[in-house]
Amino acid sequence: MKVTRHRPDFVLFLVVILLAMIGLVAVYSASAIYAYKMQDTPNYYFLRQLMFFVIGTFGMLFAMNTHYQMWYKLSRPMLLVTYLLLVMVFVPGVGMNVNGAYRWISLGPFSFQPTEIAMITINLYLAYLLTKKGDRVSDPKASFWPSVILVVIGFGLIILEPDMDTAITFAGGPFLIMFVAGVPWKHLRNTMLLAIITSVPLALMGYRGDRIWAYLDPFKHMDGDGYQIVQSLFAISTGGWTGRGLGHSIEKFSYLPEAHTDFIFAIFSEEWGLIGGLFLIVLYGVVIWRGIHIALNVQDKFAQLVAIGITSVIAMAVFFNIGSVSGLLPVIGVPLPFISYGGTSLVFKLFMMGILLNISRYTARPEEIALLPSSAPRIKHGANIDLKTSRFDA
């Protein structure tokens, strides 16, 4: 039985576009004062974000209409290019040193973060690797160790930049992909415990340790590392139920530093209130729900693992960003997907959504699922395979 190609997930497409458009409005409101101060025009960051939105939308449409099997074929060269880019950030004249960190590659008037590309390509290659292993996925030598080496290389290069915040969100996708693919749980559990044990000393070192102490009592450290979170809490709390109104934020007048980036949710909540903040969270919930739905209903194992990886990238970024801004978590410098200012993040997250939307075109409909044999054998990627390919399936 062959699944019929159909239209992409309309709900997912609509919500992603809505989030990106809300992001344009939020960036303009949050950045206007800062842009006028730094660039002598209130439109500077908005116009750049608008340009990246257009580029990202074309990228999403391209990926949405490109069969996901192409990424199966290209995953290996894409991974090698990604590793090369992660190394190039340390090359003088190519990589940019911003506040002591090498996270950017300069291209004249523009720059981009290779870590955003890594979030796509490493997940794609991991899905390719574990799909290719087939029934050998239960053998640690065939699945677990190659996967761990792959992830550790990427994780290590990101840590060296240093970018501990991105590395934390990056690690979640590969872990879920390995879990869903059927990599032995014992090895995953032990790796997770080891990662937690080794990350605690790293988290307590330098500025990261200062962030944790500030998180425990931000008002005690409001003259130092607690300043940003205190101002963020002021913004959220003064927004009340319905907010001050679009453009009427007080915190964006240089009280909350660079409010259009990682802390944009605080300005959004100040202007749109608790109702607006909850509405934004609901929209993210819809994206995550549709991503999981797509993963559950696509027959191809590679497509399923890619869908899980993409959905987890969005889910973890939302969790860590809003958790940081609201004081539920220590401050982690992760942009809010589709909303925070940042061209690389917006373009590549829209591109990821395009891949997910293409996968949604090959999900099995209820009438097609009913025709599948209850105990069909597993066969290779790209063929008409049984739905029962992972831990998600009964």
Long-range contacts (C-beta under 8 A, 24 or more apart in sequence): 1-368, 1-371, 1-372, 1-384, 2-384, 3-299, 3-362, 3-363, 3-364, 3-365, 3-368, 3-384, 4-365, 4-368, 5-361, 5-362, 6-361, 6-365, 7-361, 8-64, 8-357, 8-358, 8-360, 8-361, 9-290, 9-293, 9-294, 9-356, 9-357, 9-360, 9-363, 11-286, 11-290, 12-286, 12-287, 12-290, 12-291, 12-294, 12-353, 12-356, 12-357, 12-360, 13-64, 13-353, 13-357, 15-283, 15-286, 15-287, 15-290, 16-60, 16-287, 16-338, 16-350, 16-353, 17-57, 18-283, 19-280, 19-283, 19-284, 19-287, 19-337, 19-338, 19-339, 20-53, 20-56, 20-57, 20-338, 20-346, 20-350, 22-280, 22-283, 22-338, 22-339, 23-49, 23-53, 23-338, 23-339, 23-340, 23-346, 24-49, 24-50, 24-53, 25-246, 26-260, 26-264, 26-267, 26-268, 26-339, 27-260, 27-264, 27-339, 27-340, 27-341, 29-246, 29-247, 29-249, 29-252, 29-267, 29-271, 30-249, 30-252, 30-259, 30-260, 30-264, 30-267, 30-268, 30-341, 31-252, 31-259, 31-260, 31-341, 32-247, 32-252, 33-252, 33-253, 33-254, 34-252, 34-254, 34-258, 34-259, 34-260, 37-254, 45-260, 45-341, 48-341, 48-343, 49-341, 49-343, 49-346, 51-343, 52-343, 52-346, 52-347, 53-346, 53-350, 55-343, 55-347, 56-346, 56-347, 56-348, 56-349, 56-350, 56-351, 57-350, 59-347, 59-348, 59-350, 59-351, 59-354, 60-350, 60-351, 60-353, 60-354, 60-357, 61-354, 62-354, 63-351, 63-352, 63-353, 63-354, 63-355, 63-357, 63-358, 64-354, 64-355, 64-357, 64-358, 64-361, 65-358, 66-354, 66-358, 67-358, 68-300, 68-302, 68-303, 68-306, 68-355, 68-358, 68-359, 68-362, 69-302, 69-381, 69-382, 71-124, 71-306, 71-355, 72-124, 72-128, 72-131, 72-302, 72-381, 72-382, 75-121, 75-124, 75-125, 75-127, 75-128, 76-125, 76-128, 78-121, 78-124, 78-125, 79-121, 79-122, 79-124, 79-125, 79-150, 81-121, 82-114, 82-117, 82-118, 82-121, 82-122, 82-154, 83-153, 83-154, 83-157, 85-114, 85-117, 85-118, 86-114, 86-115, 86-118, 86-154, 86-157, 86-158, 87-157, 88-114, 89-114, 89-161, 90-160, 101-161, 101-162, 101-163, 102-161, 103-161, 103-163, 110-343, 111-344, 112-343, 112-344, 113-344, 113-345, 115-158, 115-161, 115-163, 115-166, 115-170, 116-344, 116-345, 116-347, 116-348, 116-349, 117-348, 118-154, 118-158, 118-170, 119-170, 119-173, 119-313, 119-348, 119-352, 120-310, 120-348, 120-351, 120-352, 120-355, 122-150, 122-151, 122-154, 122-170, 122-173, 122-174, 123-173, 123-174, 123-177, 123-306, 123-309, 123-310, 123-313, 124-306, 124-309, 125-150, 126-150, 126-151, 126-174, 126-177, 126-178, 126-305, 126-309, 127-177, 127-181, 127-302, 127-305, 127-306, 127-309, 128-302, 130-177, 130-178, 130-181, 130-183, 130-305, 131-181, 131-301, 131-302, 131-305, 131-381, 132-381, 134-378, 134-380, 135-378, 137-181, 137-182, 137-183, 138-182, 138-183, 138-184, 140-183, 140-184, 140-187, 143-178, 143-181, 143-182, 143-183, 144-178, 144-183, 144-184, 144-187, 144-188, 147-174, 147-178, 147-183, 148-191, 150-174, 164-202, 164-203, 164-208, 165-320, 165-332, 165-333, 165-334, 166-333, 166-334, 168-320, 168-332, 169-313, 169-316, 169-317, 169-320, 169-332, 169-334, 171-195, 172-312, 172-313, 172-315, 172-316, 173-308, 173-309, 173-310, 173-312, 173-313, 173-316, 174-309, 176-308, 176-309, 176-312, 177-305, 177-308, 177-309, 177-312, 179-391, 180-295, 180-304, 180-305, 180-308, 180-390, 180-391, 180-392, 181-301, 181-305, 181-390, 182-390, 182-391, 208-330, 211-330, 211-331, 212-330, 214-330, 214-331, 215-327, 215-329, 215-330, 215-331, 218-327, 228-256, 228-257, 228-263, 228-331, 229-324, 229-325, 229-327, 229-331, 231-255, 231-256, 231-266, 232-256, 232-263, 232-266, 232-325, 232-326, 232-327, 233-266, 233-326, 233-327, 235-266, 235-267, 235-269, 235-270, 236-266, 236-269, 236-270, 236-277, 236-325, 236-326, 238-270, 239-269, 239-270, 239-271, 239-272, 239-273, 239-274, 239-276, 239-277, 240-273, 240-274, 241-273, 241-274, 241-275, 242-272, 242-273, 242-275, 242-276, 243-269, 243-270, 243-271, 243-272, 243-273, 243-275, 243-276, 244-270, 244-271, 245-271, 246-271, 246-272, 247-271, 260-340, 260-341, 261-335, 261-340, 261-341, 261-342, 262-321, 262-324, 262-325, 262-333, 262-334, 262-335, 262-336, 262-340, 263-325, 264-336, 264-339, 264-340, 264-341, 265-321, 265-322, 265-325, 265-326, 265-336, 265-339, 266-325, 268-339, 280-339, 281-318, 281-322, 284-314, 284-315, 284-318, 284-337, 287-311, 287-314, 288-314, 288-315, 288-318, 290-360, 291-315, 291-356, 293-363, 294-356, 294-359, 294-360, 294-363, 295-392, 296-392, 297-363, 297-364, 297-369, 297-387, 298-359, 298-360, 298-362, 298-363, 298-364, 299-362, 299-364, 299-384, 299-385, 299-386, 299-387, 299-389, 300-362, 300-381, 300-382, 300-385, 301-381, 301-385, 301-389, 301-390, 302-381, 302-382, 303-359, 303-362, 304-389, 304-390, 304-392, 305-390, 306-355, 306-356, 306-359, 307-356, 307-359, 310-352, 310-353, 310-355, 310-356, 311-356, 313-349, 313-352, 314-349, 314-352
